[in-house]
Amino acid sequence: MSIVLIHVDPTTLGDTHLSGPHCIIDDWVSLKQVGFSCVDAALPNPGAPNQVFFFFQDRYVLVEVCSPPGARDDKLIDGPKNTLIEFANLQGPQFGTPDVTLQVARPADNGYYWVYFFKNTKWLQFSVGEVLGGAKDIGDYWKSLKKVGFKTMDMAMDTRFTSSVGVSMRGYGIRLVSHRHAAQRHPLTLSPLKGKANDEVKSGPYDTGNLWPTLREAGFY
Protein backbone atom coordinates (compact mmCIF):
# COMPACT_ATOMS: atom_id res chain seq x y z
CA MET A 1 0.00 0.00 0.00
CA SER A 2 1.29 3.44 -0.94
CA ILE A 3 0.82 6.98 0.34
CA VAL A 4 1.17 10.32 -1.43
CA LEU A 5 1.34 13.79 0.16
CA ILE A 6 -0.46 16.65 -1.58
CA HIS A 7 -1.33 20.23 -0.68
CA VAL A 8 -4.95 21.25 -1.22
CA ASP A 9 -5.71 24.95 -1.63
CA PRO A 10 -8.73 25.54 0.65
CA THR A 11 -10.07 28.35 -1.52
CA THR A 12 -9.91 26.62 -4.91
CA LEU A 13 -9.53 22.94 -3.90
CA GLY A 14 -6.64 22.82 -6.36
CA ASP A 15 -3.97 20.27 -5.47
CA THR A 16 -0.15 20.33 -5.59
CA HIS A 17 2.07 17.26 -5.36
CA LEU A 18 4.55 17.37 -2.45
CA SER A 19 5.99 13.85 -2.20
CA GLY A 20 5.34 10.21 -2.98
CA PRO A 21 3.97 7.82 -3.68
CA HIS A 22 5.89 5.88 -1.04
CA CYS A 23 5.30 2.50 0.54
CA ILE A 24 3.56 3.06 3.89
CA ILE A 25 5.84 0.80 5.89
CA ASP A 26 8.92 2.53 4.44
CA ASP A 27 7.87 5.95 5.75
CA TRP A 28 5.83 5.08 8.85
CA VAL A 29 8.03 3.33 11.41
CA SER A 30 5.20 2.97 13.92
CA LEU A 31 2.88 1.24 11.44
CA LYS A 32 5.61 -1.15 10.35
CA GLN A 33 6.29 -1.90 14.02
CA VAL A 34 2.74 -3.18 14.57
CA GLY A 35 2.36 -4.87 11.19
CA PHE A 36 0.00 -2.36 9.56
CA SER A 37 0.89 -2.86 5.90
CA CYS A 38 -2.30 -1.03 4.89
CA VAL A 39 -4.58 1.59 6.42
CA ASP A 40 -8.36 1.29 6.14
CA ALA A 41 -9.17 4.66 7.73
CA ALA A 42 -7.53 7.47 9.69
CA LEU A 43 -8.90 9.91 12.26
CA PRO A 44 -7.05 12.93 13.71
CA ASN A 45 -7.00 13.02 17.50
CA PRO A 46 -9.09 16.12 18.35
CA GLY A 47 -7.17 16.55 21.60
CA ALA A 48 -3.73 16.54 19.94
CA PRO A 49 -3.38 17.88 16.37
CA ASN A 50 -0.18 15.94 15.70
CA GLN A 51 -1.69 12.56 16.65
CA VAL A 52 -3.71 10.25 14.40
CA PHE A 53 -5.75 7.09 14.95
CA PHE A 54 -5.05 4.53 12.19
CA PHE A 55 -7.48 1.65 11.60
CA PHE A 56 -6.49 -1.60 9.89
CA GLN A 57 -8.66 -4.72 9.82
CA ASP A 58 -9.90 -5.26 13.40
CA ARG A 59 -7.25 -3.14 15.14
CA TYR A 60 -6.26 0.49 15.57
CA VAL A 61 -3.26 2.44 16.86
CA LEU A 62 -2.62 6.01 17.96
CA VAL A 63 0.47 7.53 16.34
CA GLU A 64 2.27 10.83 16.92
CA VAL A 65 3.43 12.52 13.73
CA CYS A 66 6.57 14.47 14.63
CA SER A 67 7.88 15.70 11.26
CA PRO A 68 6.88 15.80 7.59
CA PRO A 69 6.38 12.40 5.88
CA GLY A 70 9.61 10.58 5.17
CA ALA A 71 11.36 11.67 8.37
CA ARG A 72 10.65 8.24 9.90
CA ASP A 73 10.36 9.68 13.40
CA ASP A 74 6.66 8.98 13.98
CA LYS A 75 5.96 7.41 17.38
CA LEU A 76 3.51 4.75 18.54
CA ILE A 77 1.48 6.26 21.40
CA ASP A 78 -1.08 3.52 22.01
CA GLY A 79 -2.16 0.16 20.60
CA PRO A 80 -2.64 -1.87 18.67
CA LYS A 81 -6.05 -2.45 20.24
CA ASN A 82 -9.21 -4.22 19.14
CA THR A 83 -11.45 -1.71 17.36
CA LEU A 84 -14.76 -3.33 18.28
CA ILE A 85 -13.88 -3.46 21.97
CA GLU A 86 -12.56 0.07 22.28
CA PHE A 87 -15.11 1.68 19.94
CA ALA A 88 -18.21 0.00 21.32
CA ASN A 89 -20.58 1.85 18.98
CA LEU A 90 -19.01 0.06 16.02
CA GLN A 91 -20.20 -3.34 17.17
CA GLY A 92 -22.76 -5.04 14.98
CA PRO A 93 -22.94 -7.42 12.01
CA GLN A 94 -23.05 -4.58 9.51
CA PHE A 95 -20.05 -2.70 10.81
CA GLY A 96 -16.51 -3.34 12.04
CA THR A 97 -13.45 -1.34 11.06
CA PRO A 98 -14.71 1.75 9.18
CA ASP A 99 -13.91 2.50 5.54
CA VAL A 100 -14.11 6.25 6.15
CA THR A 101 -13.95 8.52 9.20
CA LEU A 102 -14.89 12.19 9.27
CA GLN A 103 -14.53 14.34 12.37
CA VAL A 104 -17.24 16.93 12.80
CA ALA A 105 -15.72 20.41 12.73
CA ARG A 106 -17.64 21.97 15.59
CA PRO A 107 -17.06 22.59 19.32
CA ALA A 108 -16.84 19.52 21.52
CA ASP A 109 -19.93 18.29 23.37
CA ASN A 110 -19.15 18.10 27.09
CA GLY A 111 -15.47 17.87 26.23
CA TYR A 112 -15.93 15.11 23.64
CA TYR A 113 -15.83 15.45 19.88
CA TRP A 114 -18.01 13.30 17.67
CA VAL A 115 -17.32 11.78 14.28
CA TYR A 116 -19.02 10.08 11.38
CA PHE A 117 -18.01 6.51 10.55
CA PHE A 118 -18.87 5.02 7.14
CA LYS A 119 -18.76 1.32 6.28
CA ASN A 120 -20.04 -0.03 2.96
CA THR A 121 -23.57 1.41 2.65
CA LYS A 122 -23.90 2.19 6.38
CA TRP A 123 -22.92 5.11 8.60
CA LEU A 124 -23.11 5.99 12.27
CA GLN A 125 -22.18 8.78 14.66
CA PHE A 126 -19.68 8.14 17.43
CA SER A 127 -18.64 10.10 20.47
CA VAL A 128 -16.62 8.92 23.45
CA GLY A 129 -18.96 8.32 26.36
CA GLU A 130 -22.13 8.80 24.31
CA VAL A 131 -24.35 6.38 22.41
CA LEU A 132 -25.67 8.04 19.25
CA GLY A 133 -27.64 5.13 17.86
CA GLY A 134 -26.82 2.21 15.61
CA ALA A 135 -25.74 2.09 12.00
CA LYS A 136 -28.11 3.49 9.38
CA ASP A 137 -28.25 3.44 5.60
CA ILE A 138 -26.26 6.27 4.00
CA GLY A 139 -29.00 6.97 1.47
CA ASP A 140 -31.67 7.34 4.15
CA TYR A 141 -29.83 10.21 5.86
CA TRP A 142 -27.40 11.83 3.43
CA LYS A 143 -29.80 13.24 0.85
CA SER A 144 -26.93 14.95 -1.01
CA LEU A 145 -25.07 11.66 -1.48
CA LYS A 146 -28.27 9.89 -2.51
CA LYS A 147 -29.01 12.64 -5.02
CA VAL A 148 -25.75 12.03 -6.90
CA GLY A 149 -25.86 8.24 -6.54
CA PHE A 150 -23.14 7.83 -3.92
CA LYS A 151 -24.14 4.65 -2.08
CA THR A 152 -20.69 4.15 -0.51
CA MET A 153 -17.70 6.35 0.30
CA ASP A 154 -13.99 5.76 -0.30
CA MET A 155 -12.69 8.92 1.35
CA ALA A 156 -13.83 12.06 3.15
CA MET A 157 -11.90 15.23 3.90
CA ASP A 158 -12.81 18.33 5.88
CA THR A 159 -11.71 21.33 3.83
CA ARG A 160 -11.30 23.40 7.04
CA PHE A 161 -11.75 26.77 5.35
CA THR A 162 -15.32 26.62 6.62
CA SER A 163 -16.54 24.45 9.43
CA SER A 164 -19.52 23.11 7.49
CA VAL A 165 -17.95 21.91 4.24
CA GLY A 166 -16.41 18.56 3.45
CA VAL A 167 -15.34 16.65 0.38
CA SER A 168 -16.33 13.06 -0.23
CA MET A 169 -14.85 10.79 -2.85
CA ARG A 170 -16.02 7.52 -4.24
CA GLY A 171 -15.49 5.49 -7.36
CA TYR A 172 -12.24 4.06 -8.64
CA GLY A 173 -10.00 3.01 -5.78
CA ILE A 174 -10.18 1.14 -2.50
CA ARG A 175 -13.44 -0.72 -1.93
CA LEU A 176 -15.23 0.21 -5.11
CA VAL A 177 -18.89 -0.73 -4.64
CA SER A 178 -20.43 1.10 -7.54
CA HIS A 179 -22.14 0.69 -10.87
CA ARG A 180 -20.59 3.91 -12.14
CA HIS A 181 -17.39 3.81 -14.17
CA ALA A 182 -16.11 7.33 -13.48
CA ALA A 183 -14.42 8.22 -10.21
CA GLN A 184 -15.98 11.32 -8.78
CA ARG A 185 -15.47 14.09 -6.26
CA HIS A 186 -18.44 15.64 -4.52
CA PRO A 187 -18.30 18.64 -2.14
CA LEU A 188 -21.21 18.95 0.28
CA THR A 189 -22.19 20.80 3.41
CA LEU A 190 -22.52 18.83 6.61
CA SER A 191 -25.33 19.07 9.10
CA PRO A 192 -24.36 21.30 12.05
CA LEU A 193 -26.62 19.30 14.36
CA LYS A 194 -26.69 15.61 15.16
CA GLY A 195 -29.60 13.77 13.57
CA LYS A 196 -30.55 16.59 11.20
CA ALA A 197 -30.50 15.64 7.52
CA ASN A 198 -29.88 19.10 6.08
CA ASP A 199 -26.76 18.44 4.00
CA GLU A 200 -26.81 19.73 0.44
CA VAL A 201 -24.75 19.46 -2.74
CA LYS A 202 -22.52 22.51 -3.25
CA SER A 203 -21.03 21.37 -6.56
CA GLY A 204 -20.28 18.22 -8.49
CA PRO A 205 -20.00 15.34 -8.89
CA TYR A 206 -16.79 15.67 -10.91
CA ASP A 207 -14.26 13.27 -12.36
CA THR A 208 -11.56 12.78 -9.71
CA GLY A 209 -8.73 12.30 -12.19
CA ASN A 210 -9.45 15.62 -13.88
CA LEU A 211 -9.74 17.72 -10.73
CA TRP A 212 -7.02 15.94 -8.72
CA PRO A 213 -4.17 15.58 -11.24
CA THR A 214 -1.68 14.73 -8.49
CA LEU A 215 -3.62 11.56 -7.69
CA ARG A 216 -3.67 10.61 -11.36
CA GLU A 217 0.07 11.25 -11.68
CA ALA A 218 0.75 9.14 -8.59
CA GLY A 219 -1.19 6.22 -10.07
CA PHE A 220 -4.04 6.47 -7.56
CA TYR A 221 -6.55 6.93 -10.38
N, C-alpha and C positions, 0 to 999 in steps of 0.2 A: 504494500500500500504506500502511496506517495502523498506528499504534501507540497503545496505551492503557496508562497506568500505574495499577496497583492495589496495595493493601496486603492481604496475606493473613495473617490471624491464625494463627500456627503451632499454637495449641492447639485451635482450633475449625475451622480452614480457612475461616472466614468472610472475605469480601472487602469492601474499601472502595475506592470510586473516588477517585483522586487527581488525574488529569488526562487529557486526551485525549477522543476519539481525535484524533491529529494525523498529518499526512502525514509519513512517515519522512524524506524529503529536506528537509522544512522544519525539522525539529528536530535532525537529525544531519548536521552540516557535513561530517564526514569521509566519510560514506557517499555524500553528494551529490558530493563531490570525485572519487570513484572510479567514479561511475555506478551505485551499488547502489540501484536504485529499490525493490527488494524484498529481503527477507532470508529465506533458506530455513531456516537454523538458526543458533543462537548458542551459544557455549561460553565460560564464564568462564575466564580465565587463572589456573590454580591458583597460579602464582607471584606474581601481582599482582592482588589483589581488585578493583581499579578498572579492569582491562583485560578486554576481551571479544574473542573471535574471532567474526567474522560471516562466514557462508557464503552465497554467491549464485551460482547456476549452477555454473560450473566454477572459480570463484575464491573466495578468502577474504582478509580483512584483519584486522589486530589494531588495536583502537581503545582509547584511554584515555578513560574517562568521568570528567570532572573535577567536574561539578556535577549537580544534578537535571535531568531531562529538560526541554528548552525553553531551557536556558541557552546552547545553541549554542557551547559551548566544548570539545566533544569533539575529540580529537586523533588523527590517523592515526599509528600507531607503526610499522606494517610492512604491506607489500603494496600493491596486490593481487598475490597469487601464485596459481599453478595448484594447485588442491586435490589433484589426483591425483598430482602430482609431489612435493609437500611432505608429504602424508599417504599414504605408500606403501601402507599397509594397505588403503586404500580403492579400490585398483585392482581392476578386474574388471568383466565385462560386466553383473553384477547390481547394481553399486554406482555410485559417483560422489559428487556432493555429497549429504550426508545430509539427510533430512527432519527428524530429531530427534537431538539430542546430549544425553547425560546423564552428568555427571561423577560418578564413584563417590566417595562421602563416606567415605573411609577414609585412613589414612596412606599416603604415597607409597611406592612400591616402588623402592628404590635411588635415591631422589631424583626419580622420575618418577611422576606420577599417571596413572591409566588411566580411560578413558571408554567408554561404550556409544554406538555409532552405529546409528541405525535408518534404513532406506531401503526404502520399499514394504513387502514382507513379509519382508525380510531384516534381520539385525542382525550386528554384529561388535564385538569389543573392541579398543581401540587404546591403545597406550602408546608414548611416544617412546622409540626405541631398542630396542623389543621387539616381536616378531612373536607375536601371540596367536591365529593361525589365520585362515582365511578367513570369508566371510559364511555365516551359517546361517539357516535358517527360524526366524522368531519363535516359531511354534507348537511347534516341536520342543524349545525350551529354556524359554521362559517359560510354565510351566504355568498360572500365574494368568491371564495374558492369554488363553491358549487356552480356559480354563474359561469366561470371560465373552464369548468370541467376538471378541476384539480381534485381528484379523489384521494390522492396520497401526497406526501411531501418528502423531498430528498434533502432539503436544506432550508434553513430560515436564518435571517440576519437582521438585527435591529440597526437601522441606519444611523440612529443616535443624533441626527441633526434636528429631529423633533421626536418627542417622547411617544408619539402615537403612530409612527410609521415603521413598517417592517418590510422586508423583501422575502418572498418565498420562492423556491425553485423546485421544479419537478420535471421529470422527463428522462432524458438520456443520462445515465449515471448509476450510482449505487441504488439498488432496490427499485428498479423501474417496474411499476405496476400500472401500466397505462396502455390505452389503445391508440394514443397519439404518437406520431413519429417524430415530431419536432420537440426539442427541448425548449423550455420556456421559462421566462422570468416574469414575476407578477408582483408589483408593489401593491400593498393594501394598508389601510389604517386598521389598527387594533382597537378593540373595545376597551375603554378606560375603566370599565366596571366589570367585576366578575359576574358571569352568567348573563350578560347582555349582548345579544347578537346584533351589534350595530356596526360591524366592520363593512367596508365598502372598497370597491376597486378604484384605485387612483389612476392607474394606467396599465396597459398591457392586456393580455400576455404578449411577450416578445420572444423571439428566438434567442436562446442563451448564447449561442456561439457568435452571433452578430454583435450583441451588446456587451459581451464579456470576452473580448479577443484574447486576453491573457490566459483564460481557461482553455480556449481553443489551441493556442500556441503551446500550452503545457501538455496537451494531449488529454485533457479532462473532458473534452467534448468532441 
